[in-house]
Amino acid sequence: MPSQHQLRRRSAATTPLLLGLLLLTFVLVALGLGDRAIARMAAETLIRVTMVVGFWIFVGNSGVVSFGHAAFGCIGAYVSAWLTLNPAMKAALLPGLPEGLAAADWPVLPAAIAGGLAAAVIALLTGAAILRLSGIAASIATFAFLAMVNTIWANWTPVTGGTSSVVGLDRYITPWVALGWAFAAILVAALHAHSASGLALRATREDEVAAAASGIDRYRHRLLAYTLSGFFCGIGGALMGHFIGVINPDGFYLGLTFLMLAMLVIGGVGSLSGAVVGVLALSIAVEGLVRLEKGIAVGATTFALPPGSQEIILAVAMILILIFRPAGLMAGREVMLPARWVARRGT
Amino acid sequence: MSLQLLFDALALGGIYAIAALGIALIFGVMRLVNFAHGQFIACAVFALIVPSTDALAVLGLGRLPAPVLIPLILALGAGLAVAAEALVFRLMRNASPVALMVGSFALGVALQNLLLVVYGGRPKAVSLWAELSHPVQIASAEVPLLQLIVIVTVAMILAALAIMLRHTRLGLEMRAAAEDFTMARMLGVRANRVISGAFALSGAMAAVVALVLVAQTGVADVRMGGQIMLVAFIATVVGGMGSLSGAVAAGLAIGAASAFLQAGLPADARPFRDAFLYGGVILVLLIRPQGLFAPVGAKPRV
């Protein structure tokens, strides 16, 4: 008979698998409906899962709210664009690129990974500074980081194209590609959360002083989570760029920050399942609202919400959740098979 | 250093100081980092013009004579902030500072999109008090009249606030609440009154910033509060969260740094001025994480 502890660990190991199954069902249903718009929405949702799960790796485990993760998406998207765009096009659009990048014509997968790695390196470097701060000062510093990246990207025109968009990215993202990355993010997030470092980090979230007294080096664990988190946000950004085909620094600024935060808060910051459920719930709600904004014909008249009401409704929903269900939809719980089931299978 | 530059630095720093004060006041009494402050500013700007999505702005309230207009806009700003407190933040009184911060972020997004729905997304030209941009000769510098007015107004507001905080009952209660909210309540300070008071003051400060911004730039833009709010945050953090004088000093310092960077940086680097500014702020925080003028009570207690 396995011990209580082993059972719990085994049961926790089912979380990423169940979440993967949930996403798989989501893709199958979306594709089964046979509507191209819905298939696109499914791919976009899964890209967001990648980003928000990446975001959760840091925010969920450390309890420090970051406003800077959209910037990692920006870095990932641009690095992937620099590496994959047709060299002739880069010569025309981005004349200031260094030699190596200007000639690069990489396949999409290594380019996406390079985007993630670049974001992770920036996360490691900036995190080394920012994470020396704690609490609200750290959050504000991440905000300053976001604004800094946005200012640089919007003005460094020869290299980033400035505020005019970079166009012509290879649009290779299908729901299946996005599902693959989303699952990878979930798996890594779950492994990290149950690793010694992840547990130590969560201990600092619950009680900084007690954790420090138990010999936990808060800074090191936070930095590790921040770097890992930067990697998946970078990947998410690269996927987003290749999904839309056009990237722009303002696409990775306050709007995206708000969306990521809203998804995390509504799903529940306390658990990985919360992050995934939040993305699904909000993406479906947003899709519904966008359709309402376009107008729905009822008989002879069309009802349409005014443009912009989507964000208002989301923001109000977020405030209501914060007031009435502050722990989010999942309230910090994970989806997992009950310990009884895994016990029977395991022995 | 030229006299001109000094005036630029003072005027910009003064606006930042007032914006930072608006954020620090609320943080002081309820540990809320108010991300909606920028939208309070934007709302006060748009209150000047008639609601419509047309590209051409028609002044509504903005046509009133200044002695009527200024108190009216200040009252509107204060009213908006008090309403936000009553409808959103009062219900979250026991939430963690992080949840409060996220809630105010959501409120800001809601307000911004409300403005977008009502007024449309394009920036609009607004000419408010255009005659104030006349330059005035002071010694060797040509200074726009508005800049002088801004500097004098900021000085007056700071003085009035200092007097209010030291010599009125509400001011005393606010300082007590900022020191230790629970203790203040036990000693008979009414929480709702103090918090509403802080929000009203903060909203009025947002309105002051709004008026100055419109008169200076001649533009009403839904996004106009964002940048100044960011600087104001940074000023409150650098000044030491919860310290009002720290926020003012840091606001002035950031305004001055920004004016000097604008003048001193080579032309190629000038578009990146804000990036240097934010980078500098992160540096300051690394050296003094608790801020430059942290109040004693800000130290974490075990």
Interface residues (C-beta under 8 A of the other chain):
Chain A: G63 V65 A129 I130 R132 L133 S134 G135 I136 A137 S139 I140 A141 F143 A144 F145 A147 M148 T151 I152 N155 W156 E208 V209 L254 F258 L261 A262 V265 P306 P307 G308 S309 E311 I312 L314 A315 V316 M318 I319 L322 I323 P326
Chain B: V33 V88 L91 M92 A95 P97 V98 A99 M101 V102 G103 F105 A106 L107 V109 A110 Q112 N113 L114 L116 V117 G226 L230 F233 I234 V237 M241 P271 F272 D274 A275 Y278 G279 V281 I282 L285 L286 P289 Q290 G291 P300 V302
